[in-house]
Amino acid sequence: MTRYDVYGLGNALLDIECEVVPQVLEDLGIDKGVMTLLDEESQNKILSRLDGHPTKRTCGGSAANTIIAISQFGGKAFYSCKVAQDEPGQYYLQDLAQCGVDTSPQTYAESEITGKCLVFVTPDADRTMNTFLGISSSFSEAELVPEAIAASTYTYIEGYLVTGENSKQAAIKAREIAVGAGQKVALTLSDLNMAKFFKQGLLEMIGPGVDFLFANESEALEIAGTQSLDNAIAYLKTLTKGFAITLGPKGSIIFDGETLINIEAFPVKAIDTVGAGDMYAGGVLYGITNGLDWAKAGRLGSLASAKLVTTLGARMATADVQALLGKL
């Protein structure tokens, strides 16, 4: 018997979002449009140079955004992560609870620091992330809750976990537990840099194969080592039973194991693309664990991500998320 629709595991990061022009990124020496890992000192230097720029603070992390979306839609979700006992960490756990997401109790040394992600949004709606993982860098098998994994229809693994050996092994263990319990596994590639610099680790996390994989077009092309979308699709079929490739304003493609399904885009004026892929995954995973077929689940993901990018931040109000269910 399943208790949860989706069990997620990933980084717990306090997002600090700031709107800037591209010149600011150049001045700071920051690569635009990707996620870059930093140490605490480097991140603090950037923060000090942003003094005076308005910022918005929210609880995030790629998989966390997806899991929260599933809960907002009305699904049952569990999230395993690692935060410190500092104020950001306590805020993070309270936020998860307020969103209806279950998690496990945490007690760690007071000297530890909760991870933070600086999210820069430029006028073209692109997002650039500079991340200090903090205590999330020590995420390990100890944070897993095997009984919750075994009681979840899907276990959803964040690709960012590939950057640490312990977190990578935790992802592999979670996959093994889910498979052993007869449940399904989904994984997101998370970011172009993960596919570019950590391909072998991602393949280790995927192992003999997963049930579903999420990627955007650039991530799919990178991990497949090709410039052809058709070749990337053929390659992904060797890694996973099904997948979704998001194509920006061109919509997305879902492979259900037998058929490629084209999912329409919903044209909007994008203000902020932070969390768009996470929200898409949330819509799809909620859909397929709550009675929707793949086409409708894909449409829900597309609707949700289109709605999200019209506002600042990686999360919408729960009422707005649930309203999308009436548009299917």
Residue pairs with C-beta under 8 A, 6 or more apart in sequence:
1 151
2 151
2 152
2 153
2 183
3 76
3 148
3 151
3 152
4 76
4 77
4 78
4 102
4 148
4 151
4 152
4 153
5 70
5 75
5 76
5 77
5 152
5 153
5 154
5 285
5 286
5 289
5 290
6 66
6 67
6 70
6 75
6 77
6 78
6 152
6 153
6 154
6 155
6 156
6 186
6 285
6 286
6 289
7 77
7 78
7 79
7 80
7 145
7 148
7 149
7 151
7 152
7 154
7 155
7 156
7 174
7 178
8 63
8 64
8 66
8 67
8 77
8 78
8 79
8 80
8 155
8 156
8 157
8 158
9 63
9 79
9 80
9 81
9 139
9 143
9 144
9 155
9 156
9 157
9 158
9 161
9 170
9 171
9 174
10 61
10 62
10 63
10 64
10 79
10 81
10 157
10 158
10 160
10 161
11 61
11 62
11 63
11 64
11 81
11 115
11 131
11 133
11 136
11 139
11 158
11 160
11 161
12 59
12 61
12 64
12 81
12 82
12 83
12 89
12 92
12 114
12 115
12 136
13 59
13 60
13 61
13 64
13 114
13 115
13 116
13 117
13 131
13 133
13 136
14 57
14 58
14 59
14 60
14 88
14 91
14 92
14 114
14 115
14 116
14 117
15 57
15 58
15 59
15 60
15 116
15 117
15 119
15 274
15 313
15 314
16 47
16 55
16 56
16 57
16 116
16 117
16 118
16 119
17 55
17 56
17 57
17 58
17 119
17 120
17 121
17 272
17 274
17 312
17 313
18 50
18 53
18 54
18 55
18 56
18 118
18 119
18 120
18 121
19 53
19 54
19 120
19 121
19 122
19 312
20 53
20 120
20 121
20 122
21 122
21 123
22 32
22 122
24 120
25 31
25 32
25 120
25 122
25 128
28 46
28 49
30 36
30 46
30 120
30 128
30 130
31 128
32 122
32 126
32 128
33 126
33 127
33 128
33 192
34 128
34 129
34 191
34 192
34 193
35 129
35 130
35 131
35 160
35 190
35 191
35 193
35 194
36 129
36 130
36 131
36 193
37 131
37 132
37 133
37 163
38 46
38 130
38 131
38 132
39 132
40 113
40 132
40 134
42 130
42 132
43 116
43 118
43 130
43 131
43 132
46 118
46 130
47 118
50 118
56 312
56 313
58 313
58 314
58 315
59 91
59 92
59 95
59 96
60 117
60 119
60 275
60 314
61 81
61 115
61 117
61 136
61 158
61 160
62 158
62 159
62 160
62 188
62 190
62 191
62 277
62 278
63 79
63 156
63 157
63 158
63 188
63 278
64 79
64 81
64 96
65 275
65 278
65 279
65 282
65 314
65 315
66 156
66 188
66 278
66 279
66 281
66 282
66 285
67 77
67 78
67 79
67 101
67 156
67 282
68 77
68 96
68 99
68 101
68 282
68 315
69 278
69 279
69 281
69 282
69 283
69 286
69 304
69 315
69 321
70 77
70 282
70 285
70 286
70 289
71 77
71 99
71 100
71 101
72 99
72 100
72 282
72 316
72 318
72 321
72 322
73 282
73 283
73 286
73 290
73 300
73 321
73 322
73 324
73 325
74 286
74 290
74 322
74 325
75 285
75 286
75 289
75 290
77 100
77 101
77 102
78 101
78 102
78 103
78 145
78 148
78 152
79 96
79 101
79 102
79 103
80 103
80 104
80 143
80 144
80 145
80 148
80 174
81 92
81 103
81 136
81 139
81 143
82 106
82 108
82 135
82 136
82 138
82 139
82 143
83 89
83 90
83 92
83 93
83 106
83 108
83 114
83 115
83 135
83 136
84 108
84 109
84 110
84 112
84 113
84 114
84 134
84 135
85 106
85 107
85 108
85 109
85 110
85 112
86 110
86 112
86 113
86 114
88 114
88 116
89 106
89 114
89 135
92 114
93 103
93 106
96 103
97 103
99 318
102 148
104 143
104 145
104 148
108 135
112 134
112 135
113 134
113 135
114 134
114 135
114 136
115 131
115 132
115 133
115 134
115 135
115 136
115 137
116 131
116 132
116 134
117 129
117 130
117 131
117 132
118 129
118 130
118 131
119 127
119 128
119 129
119 274
120 127
120 128
120 129
120 130
121 127
121 271
121 272
121 274
121 312
122 128
125 270
125 271
125 272
125 273
125 309
126 273
127 272
127 273
127 274
133 163
133 164
136 167
137 164
137 167
138 164
138 166
139 161
139 164
139 166
139 167
139 170
140 166
140 167
140 169
140 170
141 166
141 169
141 170
141 173
143 170
144 170
144 173
144 174
144 177
146 177
149 155
149 174
149 177
149 178
149 181
149 183
150 177
150 178
150 180
150 181
150 183
151 181
152 178
152 183
153 183
153 184
153 289
154 178
154 183
154 184
154 185
154 186
154 211
154 212
154 285
154 288
154 289
155 174
155 175
155 177
155 178
155 183
155 184
155 185
155 186
156 186
156 187
156 188
156 281
156 285
157 171
157 174
157 175
157 185
157 186
157 187
157 188
157 205
157 210
158 171
158 188
158 190
159 187
159 188
159 189
159 190
159 191
159 194
159 195
159 202
159 205
160 190
160 191
160 194
161 167
161 168
161 170
161 171
161 205
162 168
162 171
162 194
162 198
162 201
162 202
162 205
163 194
163 198
163 201
168 201
168 204
168 205
171 187
171 205
172 204
172 205
172 207
174 185
175 185
175 205
175 207
175 210
176 207
178 184
178 185
179 185
184 211
184 212
185 210
185 211
185 212
186 210
186 211
186 212
186 213
186 214
186 281
186 285
187 202
187 205
187 206
187 210
187 212
187 213
187 214
187 240
188 213
188 214
188 215
188 277
188 278
188 281
189 195
189 202
189 213
189 214
189 215
189 216
189 219
189 220
189 223
190 219
191 219
192 216
192 218
192 219
192 222
194 202
194 219
195 202
195 215
195 219
195 222
195 223
196 222
199 222
199 223
202 223
203 239
206 213
206 239
206 240
209 239
209 240
209 241
210 239
210 240
210 241
211 240
211 241
211 242
212 240
212 241
212 242
212 243
212 244
213 236
213 239
213 240
213 242
213 243
213 244
214 243
214 244
214 246
214 277
214 280
214 281
214 284
215 223
215 236
215 243
215 244
215 245
215 246
216 245
216 246
216 247
216 248
216 277
217 229
217 232
217 245
217 246
217 247
217 248
220 229
220 232
220 233
220 236
220 245
221 227
221 228
221 229
221 232
223 232
223 235
223 236
224 231
224 232
224 234
224 235
224 236
225 235
226 232
226 235
229 245
232 245
233 245
233 253
233 255
233 260
236 243
236 245
236 255
237 243
237 255
241 257
242 254
242 255
242 256
242 257
242 294
243 254
243 255
244 252
244 253
244 254
244 255
244 263
244 280
244 281
244 284
244 298
244 301
245 252
245 253
246 252
246 276
246 277
246 280
246 305
247 253
247 265
248 265
249 265
249 267
250 265
251 262
251 263
251 264
251 265
251 302
252 263
252 265
252 280
252 298
252 301
252 302
253 260
253 261
253 262
253 263
254 260
254 261
254 263
254 284
254 294
254 295
254 297
254 298
255 261
256 294
261 294
261 295
261 298
263 295
263 298
263 299
263 301
263 302
264 299
264 302
265 302
265 306
266 302
266 303
266 306
266 307
267 306
268 306
268 307
268 309
268 310
269 310
270 309
270 310
271 309
271 310
271 311
271 312
272 309
272 311
272 312
272 313
273 309
274 313
274 314
275 308
275 313
275 314
275 315
276 305
276 308
276 309
277 305
278 314
279 301
279 304
279 305
279 308
279 314
279 316
280 301
280 302
280 304
280 305
281 301
282 301
282 304
283 297
283 300
283 301
283 302
283 303
283 304
283 305
283 324
284 297
284 298
284 300
284 301
285 297
286 297
286 300
287 296
287 297
287 298
287 300
287 301
288 294
288 297
292 300
292 328
296 328
299 328
300 324
300 325
300 328
303 324
303 327
303 328
304 316
304 321
304 324
307 316
307 320
307 324
308 314
308 315
308 316
